[in-house]
Amino acid sequence: MMRTGRSGTMEPVFACYEKKDLAQIAENHGLAGFSELGKKSLIRYVYSRVMDPAVMSRYLLYMTEKESRAFRRAIAMGGRVRDNDCSVFDYAGCGGYVGFRSRTEIEIPREVCQAFADLDDQEFEKKREKTRKVLNYLNTTASLYGTCPMHFVQMLYKKNEDSCFSMKEAKRVEAECPTARKAFLIKENRVVLLDIEEERMEDVYLEIQRDLSYYEPDARTVFVMGEENYLPFDSYMEALEAVLWNLTGEKGARIRQ
């Protein structure tokens, strides 16, 4: 547990952390070149990077709706929150923006409150909403299918959201999204689940899929899978029914062989 005292800035808060926690924050931001630093130097390094407006903006773009509301509410309350469950602040804490006094009390230093207030305008919120949606569709389709064409993900997004995103936007999300929030990679023109890429199972999934149609989750299902990381039971049963239907047909017989 990262424990802090009352503070106006992040630097003295970081002094309360163990070196391994500081290194983890740096890794969460995709930073490099800190492995040989002593703790004092690491504190200065992490502090200077974390409080950079571009770094803060990029990291906080990937807050979920629930996390975003809680973060704003905490800032409106002066940066100190007591609650039976403060886990909603875990992501911001892993980025170095929240100090945990206990599991039921968190603190956002005044410096962070002010920095977030400076960047949190309508343009930022519009970008955060779009970024989270694109991430949810990329993570959800990768998790559901293992691998699928990018044009299918774009088609599904347009169907559900009455909007669109480009390959450039998808690659920006892939490049900038913190590792802990990303379940996919983009390989040529396909979305691939990281787990099957690591196990070199992509060809197996492609063979299984072949002519089978993709289950098309609705916007609610994508949101729940993306934000809460689970598939609603009714959607799961519909998807299972579709799979079983395919497997009992002629195509399924060929695949089983």
C-alpha positions as CSV (number, residue, x, y, z in Angstrom):
1,M,0.0,0.0,0.0
2,M,1.3,3.4,-0.9
3,R,0.8,5.7,2.1
4,T,1.1,9.4,2.1
5,G,0.7,12.4,4.3
6,R,-1.1,15.6,3.5
7,S,0.8,17.4,0.7
8,G,0.4,20.2,-1.8
9,T,2.8,18.6,-4.3
10,M,3.5,15.1,-5.6
11,E,7.3,15.1,-4.9
12,P,7.1,14.7,-1.1
13,V,4.3,12.1,-1.7
14,F,6.7,10.1,-3.8
15,A,9.2,10.2,-1.0
16,C,6.8,8.0,1.0
17,Y,6.9,5.3,-1.7
18,E,9.3,2.4,-2.0
19,K,11.7,2.5,-4.9
20,K,9.9,-0.5,-6.6
21,D,6.7,1.5,-6.5
22,L,8.3,4.5,-8.2
23,A,9.8,2.2,-10.9
24,Q,6.3,0.7,-11.5
25,I,4.8,4.2,-12.0
26,A,7.5,4.9,-14.5
27,E,6.8,1.7,-16.3
28,N,3.0,2.4,-16.3
29,H,3.8,5.6,-18.2
30,G,6.1,3.7,-20.7
31,L,9.1,5.6,-19.5
32,A,12.7,4.3,-19.8
33,G,16.2,5.1,-18.7
34,F,15.6,4.9,-15.0
35,S,16.8,1.4,-14.0
36,E,20.2,2.6,-12.6
37,L,18.8,5.6,-10.7
38,G,18.9,5.8,-6.9
39,K,15.7,6.5,-5.0
40,K,16.2,10.3,-4.7
41,S,17.1,10.6,-8.4
42,L,14.2,8.3,-9.3
43,I,11.8,10.5,-7.3
44,R,12.9,13.6,-9.3
45,Y,12.7,11.7,-12.6
46,V,9.2,10.3,-12.0
47,Y,8.0,13.6,-10.6
48,S,9.2,15.6,-13.6
49,R,7.6,13.2,-16.1
50,V,4.3,12.6,-14.3
51,M,3.6,16.3,-13.9
52,D,4.3,17.0,-17.5
53,P,0.9,18.1,-18.9
54,A,1.3,16.0,-22.1
55,V,2.1,12.9,-20.0
56,M,-0.8,13.5,-17.5
57,S,-3.3,14.1,-20.4
58,R,-2.2,11.0,-22.2
59,Y,-2.5,8.8,-19.1
60,L,-5.8,10.1,-17.8
61,L,-7.4,9.8,-21.2
62,Y,-7.7,6.1,-20.5
63,M,-9.8,6.5,-17.3
64,T,-13.1,4.7,-17.4
65,E,-16.3,6.6,-17.0
66,K,-16.6,5.5,-13.4
67,E,-13.0,6.5,-12.7
68,S,-13.3,9.8,-14.4
69,R,-16.4,10.7,-12.4
70,A,-14.7,9.7,-9.1
71,F,-11.5,11.6,-9.9
72,R,-13.5,14.8,-10.7
73,R,-15.6,14.4,-7.6
74,A,-12.5,14.0,-5.4
75,I,-11.0,17.1,-6.8
76,A,-14.2,19.0,-6.2
77,M,-14.0,17.9,-2.6
78,G,-10.5,19.3,-2.2
79,G,-8.6,16.2,-3.1
80,R,-9.4,14.1,0.1
81,V,-11.8,11.3,0.0
82,R,-12.9,8.7,2.6
83,D,-14.9,5.8,1.3
84,N,-15.5,2.1,2.2
85,D,-13.9,1.2,-1.2
86,C,-11.4,3.5,-2.9
87,S,-10.4,1.0,-5.5
88,V,-11.9,3.2,-8.2
89,F,-8.8,5.4,-7.8
90,D,-6.4,2.5,-8.4
91,Y,-5.7,3.4,-12.0
92,A,-4.9,7.1,-11.2
93,G,-2.8,5.9,-8.3
94,C,-0.8,3.6,-10.6
95,G,-0.1,6.7,-12.6
96,G,1.3,8.6,-9.6
97,Y,-1.7,11.0,-9.3
98,V,-3.3,9.7,-6.1
99,G,-1.8,8.8,-2.8
100,F,-3.5,6.1,-0.7
101,R,-3.5,6.9,3.1
102,S,-5.4,3.6,3.5
103,R,-7.8,1.4,1.5
104,T,-10.6,3.8,2.6
105,E,-8.9,7.1,2.3
106,I,-7.1,8.7,-0.7
107,E,-5.5,12.1,-1.3
108,I,-4.9,14.0,-4.6
109,P,-2.3,16.7,-3.9
110,R,-3.3,20.3,-4.7
111,E,-0.7,20.4,-7.5
112,V,-2.4,17.5,-9.3
113,C,-5.8,19.1,-8.7
114,Q,-4.7,22.3,-10.3
115,A,-2.9,20.6,-13.2
116,F,-6.0,18.5,-14.0
117,A,-8.2,21.5,-13.8
118,D,-6.0,23.2,-16.4
119,L,-6.4,20.4,-18.9
120,D,-9.9,19.2,-18.2
121,D,-11.9,21.2,-20.7
122,Q,-14.6,20.2,-23.2
123,E,-12.0,19.3,-25.8
124,F,-10.2,16.9,-23.4
125,E,-13.4,15.2,-22.3
126,K,-14.5,14.8,-25.9
127,K,-11.2,13.2,-26.7
128,R,-11.3,11.0,-23.6
129,E,-14.7,9.7,-24.5
130,K,-13.7,8.9,-28.1
131,T,-10.4,7.3,-27.0
132,R,-12.2,5.1,-24.4
133,K,-14.8,4.0,-26.9
134,V,-12.2,3.1,-29.5
135,L,-10.2,1.2,-26.9
136,N,-13.3,-0.6,-25.7
137,Y,-14.0,-1.8,-29.2
138,L,-10.5,-2.9,-29.9
139,N,-10.2,-4.8,-26.5
140,T,-13.6,-6.3,-26.8
141,T,-13.3,-7.7,-30.3
142,A,-9.8,-9.0,-29.6
143,S,-11.1,-10.7,-26.4
144,L,-14.2,-12.2,-28.2
145,Y,-12.6,-13.5,-31.4
146,G,-8.9,-13.8,-30.7
147,T,-8.3,-12.1,-34.0
148,C,-10.4,-10.3,-36.5
149,P,-10.1,-7.8,-39.4
150,M,-9.8,-4.1,-38.5
151,H,-12.6,-3.3,-41.0
152,F,-15.0,-5.5,-39.0
153,V,-14.2,-3.5,-35.8
154,Q,-14.7,-0.2,-37.7
155,M,-18.0,-1.5,-39.1
156,L,-19.2,-2.6,-35.6
157,Y,-18.3,0.8,-34.2
158,K,-20.1,2.7,-37.0
159,K,-23.2,0.4,-36.5
160,N,-23.4,0.9,-32.8
161,E,-22.1,4.4,-32.3
162,D,-23.2,6.0,-35.6
163,S,-19.7,7.3,-35.9
164,C,-16.3,6.1,-37.1
165,F,-12.6,5.9,-36.3
166,S,-9.6,5.6,-38.6
167,M,-6.7,3.2,-38.7
168,K,-4.5,6.1,-37.6
169,E,-6.7,6.6,-34.5
170,A,-6.6,2.9,-33.7
171,K,-2.8,2.9,-33.9
172,R,-2.5,6.0,-31.7
173,V,-4.6,4.1,-29.0
174,E,-2.3,1.0,-29.5
175,A,0.8,3.2,-29.0
176,E,-0.3,5.4,-26.1
177,C,-2.6,3.1,-24.1
178,P,-1.0,2.0,-20.8
179,T,-0.1,-1.7,-20.9
180,A,-2.4,-2.6,-18.0
181,R,-5.4,-1.3,-20.1
182,K,-4.6,-2.9,-23.4
183,A,-5.5,-6.5,-24.4
184,F,-4.8,-6.2,-28.2
185,L,-2.2,-5.4,-30.8
186,I,-2.6,-4.3,-34.4
187,K,-0.9,-6.7,-36.8
188,E,-1.1,-5.6,-40.5
189,N,-4.9,-5.0,-40.9
190,R,-6.1,-7.3,-38.0
191,V,-6.7,-6.9,-34.3
192,V,-5.0,-9.6,-32.4
193,L,-5.4,-10.6,-28.7
194,L,-2.1,-10.2,-27.0
195,D,-2.4,-13.6,-25.2
196,I,-2.7,-15.6,-28.5
197,E,0.1,-13.5,-30.1
198,E,2.4,-14.4,-27.2
199,E,1.4,-18.1,-27.6
200,R,1.6,-18.0,-31.4
201,M,-1.9,-19.2,-31.7
202,E,-3.2,-16.7,-34.3
203,D,-3.1,-19.3,-37.2
204,V,-5.2,-21.7,-35.1
205,Y,-7.9,-19.0,-34.5
206,L,-7.9,-18.1,-38.1
207,E,-8.4,-21.7,-39.1
208,I,-11.3,-22.1,-36.6
209,Q,-13.0,-18.9,-37.8
210,R,-12.7,-19.3,-41.6
211,D,-16.2,-18.8,-43.0
212,L,-17.9,-18.4,-39.6
213,S,-19.7,-15.1,-39.1
214,Y,-18.6,-12.9,-36.2
215,Y,-20.9,-12.4,-33.2
216,E,-21.8,-8.7,-33.2
217,P,-22.0,-7.3,-29.7
218,D,-24.2,-4.2,-29.2
219,A,-23.0,-0.9,-27.7
220,R,-24.0,-1.9,-24.2
221,T,-22.1,-5.2,-24.3
222,V,-19.0,-3.4,-25.7
223,F,-19.2,-0.8,-22.9
224,V,-19.6,-3.4,-20.1
225,M,-16.8,-5.6,-21.5
226,G,-14.6,-2.6,-22.0
227,E,-15.3,-0.7,-18.8
228,E,-16.1,-3.6,-16.4
229,N,-14.2,-6.4,-18.1
230,Y,-17.0,-9.0,-18.3
231,L,-19.6,-10.2,-20.9
232,P,-23.2,-9.8,-19.8
233,F,-24.9,-13.2,-19.3
234,D,-27.6,-12.6,-21.9
235,S,-25.1,-11.6,-24.5
236,Y,-22.9,-14.5,-23.6
237,M,-25.8,-17.0,-24.1
238,E,-26.7,-15.4,-27.5
239,A,-23.0,-15.7,-28.6
240,L,-22.8,-19.3,-27.4
241,E,-26.1,-20.2,-29.2
242,A,-24.6,-18.7,-32.5
243,V,-21.4,-20.7,-32.1
244,L,-23.2,-24.0,-31.4
245,W,-25.5,-23.4,-34.3
246,N,-22.5,-23.0,-36.6
247,L,-20.7,-26.0,-35.2
248,T,-23.7,-28.3,-35.8
249,G,-24.0,-27.3,-39.5
250,E,-22.0,-28.2,-42.5
251,K,-19.3,-25.7,-41.8
252,G,-19.0,-27.0,-38.2
253,A,-18.5,-30.5,-39.4
254,R,-15.6,-29.4,-41.7
255,I,-13.9,-27.6,-38.8
256,R,-14.3,-30.5,-36.4
257,Q,-12.6,-32.7,-38.9
